[in-house]
Amino acid sequence: MDKLEALFHKEMLSLHEKWRSECSYTATVFIKIVKQHGGVKAAQILLRGQGLSRGFLKLMTLQRLDLSMENLVIQPKWATLFTEAEREIAKNRLEEAGSLKSSGSTMDTFRPKKQKPITGNIGSCPKCNSAMVLRTSRAGKKFYGCSNYPRCNGTKSYLQ
């Protein structure tokens, strides 16, 4: 493993620690793959997977795709470790999540979108009185969630 690969491996392990500390999320499959294959090979395996991983979906739900492996892969300092096709897969996943800020032909790193609290007659969070935000579940159903998530998991149903 060369120096750049070793640094990327450390970054992948660091992502997992941030998920645990900042998002209360433990990705056991992710960390197992990273430890077994190394950071670069693990990223390549995950990029070849069909669809979005549970980890990516979880980070998307938490509005923390800035901590995703895909966001790490598209950073220019790691470009020599991945093929253009692999970087394109990572970029496309972030774009599909509606969260990649593009400027011209360069691939900027992800900037999480702030969701505006909903105003009107839906009221405030039933648990902590914070503003509510319109969200979409993994199943595609809309609901109102607390703007304080993940510290508060208050929800209200969304009636269409």
N, C-alpha and C positions, 0 to 999 in steps of 0.2 A: 504494500500500500504506500503510494507516494505521499508527499507532504500535503498536497491539496486535498487528496482523498481522505486523509486522516482528519483534516480540518472539517471537511464536509460531514464525516462520520460524527465528530463531536457536536456539530450543529444539529444533526438529526437527533442525537441523544438529548441535547438541550431543548429541542422542540417538545419532546416527550415530558421533560421536567416542567416546562412552562404550561403544558396542557394540564398536568396534575396540580400545579400550584395556582395558576390563574383561572382555570376553567373547571377544576374538580373533575377532570376526565382522565381515566387511565386507559390507554390503548394497548392492551396486552398483546394483540396480534402484531401491531406495528413494532413494538419494542423487541419482540421475539425475532421478527424478520431482520431488523437492523442489527441485532446482536449476532444472529446466525450468519448473515451475508455481508455485513458492513453497510455503511450509509449509502454509498453510490449504488451498489447492486440492489439494495432494498428499495431505493427510490425508483430504479428502473423496473423492478418487479411490480411495484405499486402503480406505476404509470402504464404498464401493459395490461393491467386489470380492466375488466369490462365495467363500465358505469362508474359511479362515484362510491368511494369507500365509506364505511360507517364513520370513520374518523373525520373525513372531509365533510360529511353531512352534519356531524355533531358540531364541528367548528363553524359551519355555515349557519346552523341554528343559533349558535352563540354569538354570531357576527364577529368571529375571530379567525377569518381565513388568512389574516396576516401571520398566523402561526401555523399555516398549512405547509406540508412538504412541497406542494406545487408552487407556493410562493417562494420557497427557498430555492427550488430548481431554476426558476426564471431569473434569479439575480445574476447580473453579469459576471461576478467573480467566480461563479461555478460553471460558466458556459462551456469550458473545455472538457468538463466531466461528462457532458450529455450531448447526444446528437440533437440536431435542429428539430427532428421529428419528436423527440422526447420533450424538448422545451416547448414545442408547439402544443403537445397534449396538455402539459401543465397550464400553459397560457389559456387554452380553450376551456379547460375546466373552470378556471377562475372567471373567464368571460361569461361562461354559461351561468355561473352563479351571480352574474350581473355586478361584479365587484372589482373588475380590473380597470384601472385608469390607464388608458392608452394615450400616447402622444406621438404621432407620426409613426415611424417604423420601429421605434425602440419599444422594448417591453418593460414598462415601469413595474415596480413591485406593487402589490396589492395595498390599497388604502380602504379600510372598512368604511362603508357608508353608515352614517348616523341615521337611524330611523326617527322621524319626527313623531312626537307623541300625538295621539289622536285627540282632537278637541271636539267638543260637542256634548251630546247627552249620554255618552257611554259611561261617564263617571270615572272614578279612580280605582286603583287596584284594591280588591277586597281584603288583601292581607296587610299592605303597608301604606296605602293611600297615595302611591306614586301615580304618574300618568300611565296610560295604557298605550301600547303600540300594536298595530295590526301585523300579524305574523302568519306564516304558512307552515303547517306541519309537514313531516316527511311524506305523509299520505296525500298532501296537496290540499288539505282542508284549511280554511282561514279561521283564525281565532284572535282574540285580543290577549296579549301577554304583557306582563308588568315590564316597564322600561328599566327596572332595577334588576332584571334577570342577568346573571344566575343567582344573585344574592336573594332574590325573591321569585318564587315561581307561581305567583298569582295569575289566574286566567279568567276570561269571560268568553262566553260563546259568541260567535259571529253569526248573526242572522242575515241572510242575503235577501 
